[in-house]
Amino acid sequence: MKEKQKVKVVSCEVYSRVVGYFRPVQNWNKGKQQEFNERKTARLDGSFSPNSSYTERH
């Protein structure tokens, strides 16, 4: 018989660089969080992908 495992969910702190400093995105104002959410990520192969939605998760 398998025992159920307890899983602890913890939120992940996301950092991004602004004006030379890495800061937690959760401390940004809503406008900057939206700007971060709209960023596109460049891949090494030259393609782009939209950033995952940070503000929808927090």
Secondary structure, 3 states (H helix, E strand, C coil): CCCCCCCCCCCCCCEEEECCEEEEHHHCCHHHHHHHHCCEEECCCCCEEECCCHHHHC
